[in-house]
């Protein structure tokens, strides 16, 4: 049986989230806005200046539910978790894999291959659906370049070379995304390269926000599986960096976030007023825009698909959890290598 617990996102400034018997309650200006049974909540994510009661924090920790704090733009700030109960033998195997140059490189190649394959699938889909000959030709060239990057990644014999191939492919890919945006929306949503801290345009602001939510799901999936989110294979290990969560996120960027961002843009679900400029040239989602994106994202995660490897139907929101378990099997040596999630 497959179950998908909900993530509750609280974005209203000065909201107060607290425990009310066996329910989670959200008050704004001392008036109740939401009340849900706690067992229906898988994790709590708070944006910006949201207050959380100590009693609720303790209850979440006791029940193994996470509390994630993000800033107004969706950037990760902190995470509250209860005691780690992951399989210690799996974590020992993970640390050994990270210390073995051959195993580490194989797993890093799988992460990059998943990212490039899914990026190429998105570009090819854009080329098929394009009504403009120039856009179609540009997207086809980008697809060919991504295919070449896939071959180069498979031949890379060290992590730095592999990261270089991935970085060069990403630059061309992000240029191509502009050609998938419908012409009528290109003046508002023009991606001027990938900018992160801070995002410099509306398209980047949307991508950064989606990547933050995806990152939370990937980290939760790894912790639920018993893996250490800090010990990665593609991303370098640094203090405070969830390197393995970043690794797992790579195969989902194009497949989930980029495709979803293009859908929101091309359907006119987001408009210029859903974003706001900040000092220094930054552009962030406004409160109304964040609410639109979160609501649509949660609906999207409930949609069912058939996993290409397992050939089972499941909610899209379970994909990070399924792939985390496949990654654990590969680390333990139960499978011959890791197979990332691939779209068609």
N, C-alpha and C positions, 0 to 999 in steps of 0.2 A: 504494500500500500504506500502510495506517495502522498505526502502532505507538504504543503508550503505555508509556513507561518508568515504572517504579515509583518512588515516593517512599518512602524508608525513614525511619520515625519512631522515634527512640530516646528513651524516657521514663524509664528506670530510673535513679534517682540513683546517682552514682559509677560509672556504666557507662564503659567505656573502648573507644572505637571506633578501630580502627587498620588499617593496611594489612598484609596477609599474602599476599605474592606478588601475584597478580592478583585477590585477593579482599578484600572488606571484612569485618572480623571484629569482633564485639562481645563483650567480656569483662565479667563482673560478679564482683567478688571473686576475680579471677584465674582464673575458670572460663569456658570458652567457652559463650556462649549462642546465638550466631548467626554463620553464615559464609555469604556469598553472593558469587558472581562480581561483580566491580565493573561489568562491562558490563551487568548486569541492573539497576543502580541509576541512576536519572535524577537524583536529588538526595537530600541527606541533611539531615534536620531534627532538631535536638536540643532537648529540653525541659529547662530547669533545669540542674542541676549534672552535666553529661555531659562527659567528657574526650575530646578528639579529637587524634590524633597529628599532629605537623607533617608527617610523610611523607604521610599521607592527605590533609591539606589541600593539599599541593603537587600530588598526583596528581589530585584533584578539579578543581583550577584548570587543570591541563594539559589535561584532557579536557573542559573546558567544562561541568562539573557543579557545581551550587551547593551550598554549605553554609549552612544557615540556623540561627541561634540564637534560640530563644524562651525566655521565662521560664516558671516553673511553670504559669502561667495561660494560656499560649499567646500572650502579647503579644510582638510582634516586637522583637528586640534588635539583631541584626546579620546581615549576609549577606556571604559570601565568594564572589567571582566572579573568573574569569580575565579576560584582556584583552577589551575590547568589540570585537566583530567585526561589529557591525550595519552596515547599508547607510547610508553617510554621506549619500547623496542623500535617502533617506527621512527621516532625522533633520532635514535642512535643511528639507524640506517640512513636517515636523511643527512646527518652530519658527516657520515662516512662518504656518502655520495658527493657532498660538497667539497670534500678533501681529495677526491679522486679526479684527476684532470680529465680522464677519458669520459667517465660518467657525467661529470659536470658539463662538458662540452656537448655530449649527446642530448642532454636534457635542455640545454640552452638552444641548440639547433632546433629542437622540436617547438620551443616557444616562438622562435623567429619564423619557422616554417608555417605555423598556424596563423601568425599575424599576416604574413605576406600572402598566403593562399586566400585568406578571407578578404584582405584588401583588394586583391586582384579580382575576386568574385564580385565585389561591390562595383569596381570600375567597369568590368565587363557588362554588368547589368545596366549601368549608366549608359554605356555605349549602345546597347541594344535598344534602350528606350529613348535615346536622343533623336530629336527631329532636325538637328542642325549638323550639316556635313562636317564643318570644322571641329565642332565639339566631339563628334563621333570619332574623327581621325585622331584628335588629341588623346582621347580616352583609350583608343586602341593602341597607340604608341606607349602610353603609360602602362597598359596591360602587358605589352611585350617587355618593357623594362622591368616590371615586377617579376615576370617569368625568369628573366636573366638573373635577377637578384635571388630568386629561389635557388637557382643552380649554384650561384656563388656562395650562398649560405651553406648549402650542403657540402661544399668543398672547403669551407673555412676550417683551418686547423688550430685556431686559438680564439679565445673569447674576444679579444680586442678586434681582430679581423671581422668576426661575426657581428659585433656591435657596429662596426663601420659600415658593413653591408646593409644592416637594418636601418641605420641612420640615413644613408643616402637614398634608400628606397622610400623612406618616410617623407623626405622632402618632395620627391616627385609625386607621391601619392596625394599629399595635401594640396598641391597645385591642381591636381585633377578634380578634387572635390568641388571646386568652383564651377567646373563644367557640368556637374550633375545637378546643381541648383537651377531651377527653372529661370529663364531669362528675366521674367517679370519680378523676381525677388532678388536679383543679383546686386542691385544697388544697395540694398539694406543688409544682405548677408554675403559679404565679400571676405573670404579667408585670406588674410595677408600673411601667409606662412603660419607655422604653429607657434603661438606665443602663449606662455603659461602664467608667469608670475610677474606682472599681472597679465591677463588676456587683453589684447589691444583692439579687438573688434567683436562684434556680436556673435559671429560664428564660433570664434575661439572661446568666448564666454560660455556659450551653450555646451561645447565639447568638454570644457574643464568641469562644468557642473555635472555632466553625465558621467565623466570618468571618476569623479569623487564618489558618486553613488555606487558605481560599479566596483570601485576599490573596496568599499565597505562590504559589499556582498562577497567579493573574492577572499578577503581576510576572514570573514565569518565562516566561509566554506572550509578554508584550510584549518582553522581552529576546531571546527566541528569534526573534521576528519582525524585530528590529532597531529597534524604537521605543525612545524614551527614557522610562522609567517616571516620571521626575520632572516632565515637562512635560504637564500635564493641561488640560482644557477646562472641566469643571464644578467641580472642586475647585481652590481657590486654590493657587498655587505657593508653597511655603515651603521653606526649607532642610531637607534630610533627609526630606522628605515625598514619597512615591511617588504624586503626584497622579493620573497617568494610570492607575495600577493601581487606585486608588480609583474612578476613573471607570468602568473596565471591570467592576469588581466589582459595581456598582450593579444591573445587569440580572440578575445571578445570585443576589442576596441572597434574594429570595422564591422564585425558581425552583429553587434548589438548597439553600441553607442553611435557610431558614425551613420549607420543606416537609419537609426531612429531619429537622429538630428536632421537628416535630410528629409525624412517623412514629415516632421513637424514644420520644417521650412517650406517644403513644396506644397503642402496642403494649406498653407496660410494660417496655421494654428498659432504661430508666434509672429508678432509684429514689432515694429521699431520701438513702440512705447513700452514693450515688455523688458526693455533693457535701459540701463542708466549709465552715463559716463561718470567717471570719478577723476579726481585730481591726478595729474601725471600721465594722462592718456589711457588709464584703465577703463574697461567696459565690463559691467557685471549685469547679471540678470536682476531685474527689479523684483519686488515682492510678488507682484501679480504674475510675472513671468515664471518665477520659481514654482509657484503653486500650479500653474499650467503644466510645467514639465514633470513635476513629481506625480501629479494625478495621472498623466498619460503614461509615465514610466511604470507605475504600479499596475495599471491596466495591462500594459504590454507584457509584464512579467507573468501574468496569469494565462496568457495565450498558450495553447498547446502546440507542440511540435513533436516529430519523431526523431529521436537521437540517431544519427547516421551509423554509429558503431553498435550501440546496444539494440537498435531497432525497437525501441519502446517509446510510447507516447508519454510526455511529461510537460509540466509547465515550463515555460522559458526561464522563469526565475530559479529553477533548480539546476540549470546548466553548470554554474560554478561549483555547486556541491558535487554533482556527478563527476565533473572533470577533476576535482580535488581528490576524489576517491580513485580515479584511474591513475592519477599522478602518484598516489600512495602505493598502488600496486606496482607501478614501474620502479619506484624507489626500493621497495622490498624485493624486487627481482621476480615478482610473480608474472609479470608481462615482459615481453621483449621490447622495451622502450615505451615511451609515452606518446600516445596519439592525441593531438589537440582536437578541439571541436572545429569542424569545417562546415561552412555553409555551401550551398549550391548556387 
